[in-house]
Amino acid sequence: MLIELSRSLGITVVVVTHELPSIFAIAQRVIMLDKSVKNIIATGHPEELRDRSDNAFVRDFFNRQAEERRTAAGGERV
């Protein structure tokens, strides 16, 4: 619904979430904030941040779902 509204009305939608499936489904651009530094630590497309971020914390955040699935399936955490 958010994507449809954004496209049909030509508006920008801001969503605040930690839920990875939602981020990957609807986000074209992500801004990641870090409370400890009180600043933006990453911006970009979710896949770009997951695969190529220079910041290990950012990569870990966007890859945590795959890691959680491996752990739940009995695999070792990398």
N, C-alpha and C positions, 0 to 999 in steps of 0.2 A: 504494500500500500504506500509506504514512504517513497519508494522509487517511482511508482506511478504518479504520485502527486508532484514530486520534484520535476519529473519530465513534462507532465501536462501543463503545469503552472509556471515552469521555468524558474523555480525557486531553489534555494539552498536549504538543506535540512541538516540540523546539528543533532547528533545522537551521542549521549554519554553512556558508555557501556564497557564492561570488561569481558563480555560474552563473545568469544571468538567466532562462532558461526554467524552471528549477526554482523560483526565487523566485516568478515569476508563476503557476506552476501550483499551488503548494501553500501559499503564505503568505497568511494573513489579516492578519497584522501583522508589520512589519519593524522591527528596531532596527538602525540603521546606526551603526557606531563609526568614529572617525577616530583613527588612531595618532598623528598629529601633535599633536592637542589632548588625547589620552588621555581621550576622553569620548564620550558619545552625541551625534551631530549631527542625527539624524532618527529619528522613529518614525511609523508609519502604514501604511496599505495600500499595496502596491507601486504601483498605478496612481496613487494620490493623490500619492505622492512623485515619480513620474515626471512627472506633468502639472502639479502645483501647488506643489511645494516652494519655499520662499523661498531655499533654499540652492542656488546654481548647481552646486556640486560634486555634490550629491545628484541634481539633475536630470540632469546629465551622465552620472553613473554609470548611472542607470536608462534613459537614452536611448542608451547606447553601442551596443547591439546594432543598432538601426536605422541608426546612423551607420556602423558597420562593414559592414553590408550595402550601403549606398550606395557606400562606398569600394571594396568588392570588385567592385561592378558597374560601376565606372569613373566614378561620379558624383563631384562635388566635395563636399568636407567643408564643412559650414556652420559 
